[in-house]
């Protein structure tokens, strides 16, 4: 069903649910945003204690980075020395 789009704020858990990613991924995106790196989340709209929260419009208006295929690192190719 997803988080309530009419809520005042979304927690990291609700952002993760909306994006379809793990909560840890939301914190990774947040850290990228703090560093000014591409794909970083916008700065949180509010902190509740130590927990960041975003207005739903902040997240729904954010351009999410391209999603990887999740296949991990490609296999090593044999070298002339190792073949």
C-alpha positions, 0 to 999 in steps of 0.5 A: 500500500505504501506510506501515506502521501497525506502525512506531514512527514515520512520516516526513513522506513517510510521513504524506504517503503516508497522507494522499494529499497532497504532502510540502510539504502535510504541512509546511504542516499542521505549520506551522499546528499550530505556530501553533495554527491549525485544521487543523494537524498535532499536534506531532511525537512525535520529531525525528530531527535536523531531521526531524519524525516522528509515531507512526502513532496520532498521525496516524490519530487526527488530524482532517484538515481538509476537502480542497479541490476543487483548483479554485483561485480562482474567476473574476472577475465583470465589474463595471459599469465593466469590462462 
